Amino acid sequence: MSTDWGPVIVSTVLFILLSPGLLFQLPARTRVVAFGNVGTSGISILVHSILFFAILTILIIAIGIHIHAA
């Protein structure tokens, strides 16, 4: 029986890349986008959550990324 690791790997990578303030923050406190800012806000968390859900849905359901382990 093989296990589909595609959703797990894609979710983990997106979670790391879309963590607010790690690579970028959208919206930032003083600008629209801030890069490398470690601070965050509630609005930024909401925007990054919506981006995470949208990109994950496109990659897993629409494109259908599957990684099977034996």
Backbone as CSV, one residue per row, in Angstrom:
resi,resn,N_x,N_y,N_z,CA_x,CA_y,CA_z,C_x,C_y,C_z
1,MET,0.849,-1.180,0.000,0.000,0.000,0.000,0.893,1.241,0.000
2,SER,0.670,2.132,-0.951,1.479,3.340,-1.032,0.728,4.523,-0.422
3,THR,1.490,5.420,0.107,0.936,6.603,0.767,1.218,7.831,-0.085
4,ASP,0.237,8.717,-0.188,0.394,9.953,-0.953,0.953,11.041,-0.037
5,TRP,2.222,11.411,-0.269,2.900,12.418,0.543,2.846,13.801,-0.086
6,GLY,2.224,13.939,-1.242,2.150,15.229,-1.933,1.548,16.336,-1.093
7,PRO,0.330,16.142,-0.542,-0.272,17.205,0.266,0.545,17.565,1.509
8,VAL,1.197,16.584,2.110,1.989,16.839,3.319,3.207,17.697,2.989
9,ILE,3.910,17.343,1.933,5.124,18.068,1.566,4.787,19.480,1.077
10,VAL,3.758,19.593,0.230,3.360,20.912,-0.282,2.894,21.811,0.861
11,SER,2.108,21.259,1.792,1.629,22.048,2.931,2.780,22.530,3.806
12,THR,3.756,21.667,4.051,4.896,22.036,4.888,5.721,23.139,4.234
13,VAL,6.006,23.000,2.951,6.804,24.003,2.246,6.059,25.344,2.195
14,LEU,4.764,25.305,1.890,3.987,26.545,1.853,3.883,27.193,3.227
15,PHE,3.750,26.389,4.271,3.677,26.939,5.627,4.957,27.692,5.979
16,ILE,6.086,27.119,5.601,7.367,27.771,5.889,7.522,29.037,5.052
17,LEU,7.221,28.952,3.765,7.412,30.103,2.879,6.422,31.231,3.142
18,LEU,5.186,30.886,3.555,4.156,31.903,3.739,3.948,32.318,5.193
19,SER,4.878,31.973,6.069,4.780,32.454,7.447,4.955,33.964,7.438
20,PRO,3.989,34.712,7.995,4.082,36.171,7.936,5.344,36.696,8.612
21,GLY,6.095,37.499,7.885,7.291,38.112,8.446,8.559,37.340,8.195
22,LEU,8.479,36.092,7.748,9.698,35.322,7.516,10.396,35.791,6.240
23,LEU,9.768,35.615,5.093,10.314,36.121,3.837,9.740,37.484,3.496
24,PHE,8.425,37.621,3.661,7.756,38.880,3.392,6.522,38.986,4.266
25,GLN,6.016,40.190,4.382,4.792,40.427,5.146,3.871,41.282,4.293
26,LEU,2.657,40.794,4.103,1.675,41.475,3.273,0.389,41.621,4.046
27,PRO,-0.147,42.703,4.407,0.387,44.064,4.352,1.297,44.338,5.547
28,ALA,2.275,45.171,5.325,3.178,45.568,6.409,2.565,46.736,7.173
29,ARG,3.202,47.126,8.233,2.642,48.206,9.064,2.753,49.566,8.399
30,THR,3.869,49.827,7.731,4.058,51.143,7.125,3.996,51.109,5.602
31,ARG,4.196,49.940,5.000,4.166,49.790,3.546,3.214,48.658,3.167
32,VAL,3.064,48.451,1.881,2.205,47.353,1.432,2.910,46.016,1.647
33,VAL,4.189,45.943,1.283,4.965,44.719,1.437,6.274,45.053,2.135
34,ALA,6.643,44.226,3.109,7.936,44.362,3.780,8.661,43.024,3.686
35,PHE,9.936,43.063,3.366,10.726,41.848,3.221,11.647,41.676,4.422
36,GLY,11.703,40.442,4.958,12.576,40.143,6.071,12.159,40.764,7.384
37,ASN,10.922,41.204,7.490,10.418,41.799,8.723,9.922,40.676,9.630
38,VAL,10.359,40.643,10.866,9.956,39.553,11.752,8.656,39.855,12.490
39,GLY,8.222,41.092,12.478,6.977,41.450,13.131,5.778,41.046,12.288
40,THR,4.622,40.957,12.918,3.413,40.576,12.193,2.198,41.247,12.819
41,SER,1.077,41.169,12.152,-0.162,41.736,12.663,-1.304,40.773,12.347
42,GLY,-2.454,41.052,12.897,-3.610,40.186,12.670,-4.060,40.185,11.225
43,ILE,-4.034,41.346,10.594,-4.408,41.447,9.178,-3.428,40.655,8.318
44,SER,-2.149,40.741,8.642,-1.131,40.006,7.894,-1.335,38.498,8.030
45,ILE,-1.677,38.037,9.212,-1.941,36.615,9.420,-3.136,36.177,8.586
46,LEU,-4.172,36.997,8.532,-5.356,36.677,7.737,-5.024,36.612,6.246
47,VAL,-4.280,37.583,5.742,-3.914,37.602,4.328,-3.055,36.401,3.970
48,HIS,-2.073,36.069,4.803,-1.208,34.932,4.543,-1.983,33.616,4.640
49,SER,-2.972,33.528,5.513,-3.806,32.323,5.604,-4.629,32.129,4.343
50,ILE,-5.182,33.209,3.823,-5.957,33.122,2.581,-5.055,32.734,1.416
51,LEU,-3.853,33.326,1.342,-2.896,32.943,0.301,-2.508,31.473,0.417
52,PHE,-2.251,31.003,1.635,-1.884,29.605,1.864,-2.987,28.681,1.368
53,PHE,-4.231,28.958,1.740,-5.351,28.114,1.337,-5.538,28.122,-0.173
54,ALA,-5.434,29.292,-0.800,-5.636,29.393,-2.239,-4.550,28.642,-3.014
55,ILE,-3.288,28.840,-2.645,-2.187,28.176,-3.347,-2.226,26.671,-3.103
56,LEU,-2.514,26.252,-1.874,-2.599,24.829,-1.564,-3.723,24.165,-2.360
57,THR,-4.865,24.828,-2.447,-5.988,24.279,-3.205,-5.636,24.141,-4.684
58,ILE,-4.980,25.137,-5.232,-4.597,25.072,-6.646,-3.602,23.940,-6.883
59,LEU,-2.598,23.826,-6.025,-1.565,22.809,-6.236,-2.076,21.386,-6.000
60,ILE,-2.898,21.183,-4.991,-3.324,19.829,-4.642,-4.536,19.387,-5.459
61,ILE,-5.541,20.236,-5.596,-6.772,19.814,-6.261,-6.730,20.088,-7.762
62,ALA,-6.400,21.314,-8.165,-6.461,21.657,-9.583,-5.315,21.024,-10.378
63,ILE,-4.095,21.139,-9.888,-2.951,20.567,-10.598,-2.776,19.088,-10.258
64,GLY,-3.050,18.732,-9.019,-2.989,17.326,-8.607,-1.590,16.813,-8.342
65,ILE,-0.891,17.457,-7.439,0.464,17.008,-7.086,0.357,15.788,-6.174
66,HIS,1.012,14.696,-6.600,1.006,13.461,-5.822,2.427,12.924,-5.742
67,ILE,2.839,12.544,-4.547,4.131,11.905,-4.335,3.839,10.614,-3.580
68,HIS,4.069,9.486,-4.231,3.755,8.194,-3.617,5.014,7.527,-3.099
69,ALA,4.925,7.044,-1.864,6.031,6.315,-1.244,5.660,4.841,-1.199
70,ALA,6.615,4.023,-1.489,6.352,2.584,-1.529,6.312,1.987,-0.145
